[in-house]
Structures are given as structure tokens and as C-alpha cells.
């Protein structure tokens, strides 16, 4: 495969596909992998490739809450945009918007996502068009989230690009949470079941487990507590077998037990849930939730279940 260079010539060797290196659960490790490719990107003289790699380095920085570092990285990309292509500009807009959104500035993020969507549609970049629409849904107020998630799903379902069509699993999940937050649990369950079915077809064990967790949590909210607990216990066993821990599963097991009046046993699960989730950067802004887990788990005072 030949790669077009900024000067119009071509390079015979194929540059590494950095997008395949993403591990969203470990942004620090991903950043390290991306930075190891910087010298290759610079040597290639392919400005679009280098710029897109930098947008993803910025994303890893944003996920680590290093927001100013992320903006500084994106400033480098911005200076080169006039010499790159539409895809690069779309990716720049998406990542600049994500940094603003993650740093609690959705009003600054929204116009960037809207511009990214318009340019991606115009450029037939279906994958990034879906990404932009789903990010607009995230920054919009609750009453507008549904229409934007449905817009993103429509783009994904009608695309001939298989990569864009794979967005369906995430979008079913997002729609499920939109309905969940509106306490429309029947609709949420339907979407989470579709997400589970999609992920089972794709065959990624981690994504299947997350999809099942969403179904089980929704069942608990619908007062199907015993069924929810059975599903969460099964997930616990799966994580154990994989040598992994999930504070989210511990939390749900505890919540189910509380509902069923098993408060003493629930306490231990709340404690291990707090132990795990207090280390999760994604919950840095959910101190009330963490405090509740700590209180119900009486952390430091009781034995906890083995996990």
C-alpha cells in the first residue's frame, strides 16, 4: 500500500495503524505506545498521519485528566491543519471538543462537535460522523440527548462502512442510559438487551460482560432483584476466572443484597466496591457515590468478601 505524502510523492512501506493500539481502560499505557510511534511519524513526512497521531495522544492525555497538556498537543495539530486533509481536521475537532467536555466545558465543546459532524458527512467519513453525533448527544441537555443518539444510530445503521456500523453496540448502550436516566426502564432494558446481543455477535468478552452488567442493573431498578443478583454473581465469577476485579459488579451485588434485606453481607461488598471504585478516575467527580459506598461498607471496620 502506498501512502501519499505532503509533497505529493508516495511511500512504499505502510505506516503503523495506531488506532488499533487503543486501550481506553489504560490511557497512560496507550499514550506511551503512541509516543513510541512519533519518530516514525516524523520520519514519514506524512503530515496528516503525524497530526492524527497527535490528536490521539491528546485524547489519552484528556482521559488522564491532563487537560492543559491535551490542549497543548492539539495546538500543535491546529497549526498544521491548513496542510492536511478533511479527516485530520475532523479528528482534531473531535478531540478538542472531548477535552473541553471532559473538563466540564460542554458549551465550548458543542460547536466543535457540530462542525466535525458537518465536515465528516460532507467528506463521507461515516465513522467520524457517527462519533461526532454521539458526542453532541453527550453535551446536549437531557431533553435533546435522545434525538442525537438516534441520529448517530441512523448514521451507523445506514452506513456501508463496517467500521461505522460497529458503532451500533455503543449507541444501543448510550440510548439505554439516556432512557435509564429518564427512568424509562422498559425502554432502557430493550436497548441494553440489543447492546448485549450485538456484543455477543462481535465476541469481545469484556464488552459482553459490560453489556450484561447494564442489563442486570436495569433489572434491579425494575424490582427484578433476584434475577439481577444472579446475573451480577455470574459476572463476578467471570471476572474472577479472568483474574480481574470489577468494583461496578461489587457495587451492584451490594445494592441487590440491600434490597433483599441482607445488610450484613451487603456491607462487605460495599467495602470492596469502595476499595476498587475510589481508584477509578472515571468516578473522580462522583464523590457522593463514593462516600455512600464508604459509609455503607464501614470501610476499615469489618471483614470483606474475598475477591
KAJOCOR-V342396 format. One record per backbone hydrogen bond with DSSP energy under -1.0 kcal/mol. NH is the residue of the N-H (numbers start at 0). CO is the residue of the C=O. If there is no record, write none. Layout:
[[NH;CO] [NH;CO]]
//
This chain:
[[2;10] [4;8] [5;44] [7;4] [10;2] [17;15] [19;16] [20;17] [21;18] [25;22] [29;25] [30;26] [31;27] [32;28] [33;29] [34;30] [35;31] [36;33] [37;34] [40;36] [41;37] [42;38] [43;39] [46;44] [49;45] [50;46] [51;47] [52;48] [53;49] [54;50] [55;51] [56;52] [57;53] [58;54] [59;55] [60;56] [61;57] [62;58] [63;59] [64;61] [65;60] [66;64] [69;65] [70;66] [71;67] [72;68] [73;69] [74;70] [75;71] [76;72] [77;73] [78;74] [79;76] [82;79] [83;80] [88;84] [89;85] [90;86] [91;87] [92;88] [93;89] [94;90] [95;91] [96;92] [97;93] [98;94] [99;95] [100;96] [101;97] [102;98] [103;100] [104;99] [107;104] [108;104] [109;105] [112;108] [113;109] [114;110] [115;111] [116;112] [117;113] [118;114] [119;115] [120;116] [121;117] [122;118] [123;120] [124;119] [125;123] [128;124] [129;125] [130;126] [131;127] [132;128] [133;129] [134;130] [135;131] [136;132] [137;133] [138;134] [139;135] [143;140] [147;143] [148;144] [149;145] [150;146] [151;147] [152;148] [153;149] [154;150] [155;151] [156;152] [157;153] [164;160] [165;161] [166;163] [167;164] [170;166] [171;167] [172;168] [173;169] [174;170] [175;171] [176;172] [177;173] [178;174] [179;175] [180;176] [182;179] [183;178] [184;182] [187;183] [188;184] [189;185] [190;186] [191;187] [192;188] [193;189] [194;190] [195;191] [196;192] [197;193] [198;194] [199;195] [200;196] [201;197] [202;198] [207;203] [208;204] [209;205] [210;206] [211;207] [212;208] [213;209] [214;210] [215;211] [216;212] [217;213] [218;214] [219;215] [220;216] [221;217] [222;219] [223;218] [227;223] [228;224] [229;225] [230;226] [231;227] [232;228] [233;229] [234;230] [235;231] [236;232] [237;233] [238;234] [239;235] [240;236] [241;237] [242;239] [243;238] [249;245] [250;246] [251;247] [252;248] [253;249] [254;250] [255;251] [256;252] [257;253] [258;254] [259;255] [260;257] [261;256] [262;260] [265;261] [266;262] [268;264] [269;265] [270;266] [271;267] [272;268] [273;269] [274;270] [275;271] [276;272] [277;273] [278;275] [279;276] [282;279] [283;280] [285;282] [289;285] [290;286] [291;287] [292;288] [293;289] [294;290] [295;291] [296;292] [298;293] [300;297]]
//
